[in-house]
Amino acid sequence: MTFRKEFDQGLEQLNQWLVEMGEFVEQSVEKAINSLKDNDQEQAKKIIADDVKVNEMEERILELGLKLIATQQPVAKDLRRIIAAFRIANDLERMGDLSRDIANAVLRLQGEPLIKPIIDLPRMGEIARNMTYEAIQAYVDENVDLAYKMAKDDDQVDALYSQISRELVLLMMENPRNIAQAQVLSFVGRYIERYGDHATNIGESVVYLVTGKRPDLNA
């Protein structure tokens, strides 16, 4: 096997593992939001238990990337691809943590009836889930335009979060008995908002990979 062929196979493996990690995280946030909509405690517990798998995926990517750097001594864009993979894996791991946080919030609700219909939080979650898919697709295809789309999608998530926060404050003012649950739902909104931020970070890593420059997509 030639030096370059061995290196290219390593990069391909890195890409495949990132795609697998992205798909897992995408499914995790979808399941977490569904567990909230359905007030499904058992589903929430499973999401929490599965979080360790995301950590294992990140470690596997880091180990391969470090091995490629040590044995192949990549430069220029090859090195940027590995560095970008490290950053993306780290963001995906944090996104997995936030899905787990949503599931923990569901457990704190203890199966009690919700104080308001859950409409906007699932909308936030759907945008965030789609951002995960598009962020990884942007990496695989080196699609800078799709990477920049992350910022626009994140603006939608932020707007919905602001709207939800205002509604929950009103519910707390109307009835003090709503306070505990409203706070939990507010935390969920914050988790999804942060999830969108990490997807935007992945977009920035894609731009760095392609151009060699790391922009601020939220600027």
C-alpha positions in Angstrom: 0.0 0.0 0.0 1.4 3.4 -1.0 1.9 6.1 1.6 -0.9 8.3 0.0 -3.4 5.5 -0.4 -3.0 4.5 3.3 -3.5 8.1 4.3 -6.6 8.6 2.1 -8.1 5.4 3.5 -7.6 6.9 7.0 -9.3 10.1 6.0 -12.2 8.2 4.5 -12.6 6.2 7.8 -12.5 9.5 9.7 -15.3 10.9 7.5 -17.4 7.7 7.9 -17.1 7.8 11.7 -18.1 11.5 11.7 -21.1 10.8 9.6 -22.1 7.9 11.9 -21.6 10.2 15.0 -23.7 12.9 13.4 -26.5 10.5 12.6 -26.5 9.2 16.1 -26.6 12.7 17.6 -29.4 13.8 15.1 -31.5 10.8 16.2 -30.8 11.6 19.9 -32.1 15.1 19.8 -35.2 13.9 17.8 -35.9 11.2 20.4 -35.3 13.7 23.3 -37.9 16.1 21.9 -40.3 13.3 21.3 -39.9 12.1 24.9 -40.8 15.6 25.9 -43.9 15.8 23.7 -45.1 12.4 24.9 -43.9 12.9 28.5 -42.2 9.5 28.0 -40.0 8.8 31.0 -38.7 5.5 29.7 -37.6 7.0 26.4 -35.8 9.7 28.4 -34.0 7.2 30.5 -32.8 5.3 27.4 -31.4 8.6 25.8 -29.5 9.2 29.0 -28.0 5.7 29.0 -27.0 5.9 25.4 -25.0 9.1 25.9 -21.9 7.1 26.6 -22.0 5.9 23.0 -21.4 9.5 21.8 -18.4 9.8 24.0 -17.0 6.6 22.7 -17.5 7.8 19.1 -15.6 11.0 19.8 -12.7 9.1 21.4 -12.4 6.8 18.4 -12.3 9.8 16.0 -9.6 11.5 18.1 -7.5 8.3 18.3 -7.6 7.9 14.5 -6.8 11.5 13.8 -3.9 11.5 16.2 -2.6 8.3 14.6 -2.8 9.9 11.1 -0.9 13.0 12.3 1.8 10.9 14.0 2.3 8.5 11.2 1.5 10.5 8.0 2.6 14.0 9.1 -0.1 15.7 7.0 0.2 19.4 6.0 -2.0 22.1 4.5 -5.5 21.0 3.7 -5.0 17.4 4.9 -4.0 18.6 8.3 -7.0 21.0 8.3 -9.3 18.2 7.6 -8.1 16.3 10.7 -8.2 19.4 12.9 -11.8 20.1 11.6 -12.7 16.5 12.4 -11.5 17.0 16.0 -13.6 20.2 16.3 -16.7 18.7 14.8 -16.5 15.6 16.9 -16.2 17.8 20.0 -19.2 19.8 19.0 -21.2 16.6 18.3 -20.3 15.3 21.7 -21.6 18.5 23.3 -24.8 18.2 21.2 -25.2 14.7 22.5 -24.8 16.0 26.1 -27.5 18.6 25.4 -29.9 15.8 24.1 -29.2 14.0 27.4 -29.9 17.3 29.3 -33.3 17.5 27.6 -34.0 13.9 28.6 -33.1 14.8 32.2 -35.5 17.7 32.0 -38.3 15.2 31.0 -37.5 13.1 34.0 -37.8 16.2 36.2 -41.4 16.7 34.9 -42.2 13.4 36.6 -45.0 12.6 34.1 -47.1 15.6 35.2 -49.5 17.2 32.7 -47.8 20.0 30.8 -48.9 23.6 31.5 -49.0 24.5 27.8 -49.2 22.6 24.5 -45.7 21.7 23.3 -45.5 23.3 19.9 -42.6 25.7 19.6 -40.1 23.5 21.4 -40.6 20.7 18.8 -40.2 23.3 16.1 -36.9 24.4 17.6 -35.9 20.7 17.8 -36.7 20.0 14.2 -34.6 22.9 13.0 -31.8 21.8 15.3 -32.0 18.2 14.1 -31.9 19.3 10.4 -28.9 21.6 11.2 -27.1 18.5 12.4 -27.7 16.7 9.1 -26.8 19.7 7.0 -23.7 20.5 9.0 -22.3 17.0 8.5 -23.3 17.1 4.8 -21.4 20.4 4.5 -18.3 18.7 5.9 -18.5 15.6 3.7 -19.2 17.7 0.5 -17.0 20.7 1.6 -20.0 22.8 0.9 -19.3 26.3 2.2 -22.7 27.7 1.1 -24.4 25.0 3.2 -22.1 25.7 6.1 -23.1 29.4 6.0 -26.7 28.4 6.1 -26.1 27.2 9.7 -26.2 30.9 10.8 -29.6 31.5 9.3 -31.1 28.4 10.8 -29.6 29.3 14.1 -31.3 32.7 14.0 -34.7 30.8 13.7 -33.8 28.7 16.7 -32.9 31.9 18.7 -36.1 33.6 17.7 -38.3 30.7 18.8 -36.4 30.5 22.1 -37.1 34.2 22.8 -40.7 33.7 22.0 -41.0 30.6 24.2 -39.2 32.4 27.1 -41.7 35.3 26.9 -44.6 32.9 27.0 -43.3 30.9 29.9 -42.7 34.1 31.9 -46.3 35.1 31.4 -47.5 31.6 32.6 -45.4 32.0 35.7 -46.9 35.4 36.4 -50.4 34.1 35.9 -50.1 31.3 38.3 -47.2 30.6 40.7 -47.9 26.9 40.5 -46.6 27.0 37.0 -43.2 28.2 38.0 -41.4 24.9 38.6 -42.5 23.3 35.3 -42.1 26.6 33.3 -38.5 26.7 34.5 -37.9 23.1 33.3 -39.4 23.9 29.9 -37.3 27.1 29.7 -34.2 25.0 30.4 -35.2 22.7 27.5 -35.4 25.8 25.2 -32.0 26.9 26.3 -30.5 23.4 25.6 -31.9 23.4 22.1 -30.6 27.0 21.6 -27.1 25.9 22.6 -27.4 22.8 20.4 -28.0 25.1 17.4 -24.9 27.1 18.4 -22.8 23.9 18.2 -24.2 23.1 14.8 -23.1 26.6 13.7 -19.7 25.8 15.1 -19.5 22.8 12.8 -20.4 25.1 9.9 -17.4 27.3 10.9 -15.1 24.3 11.0 -16.2 23.4 7.4 -15.4 26.9 6.2 -12.0 26.6 8.0 -11.4 23.3 6.2 -12.1 24.7 2.8 -10.6 28.2 3.0 -8.0 27.9 5.8 -9.8 30.7 7.7 -12.2 30.3 10.7 -15.0 32.8 10.3 -17.7 33.8 12.9 -20.9 32.8 11.2 -22.9 34.7 13.8 -21.1 37.9 13.0 
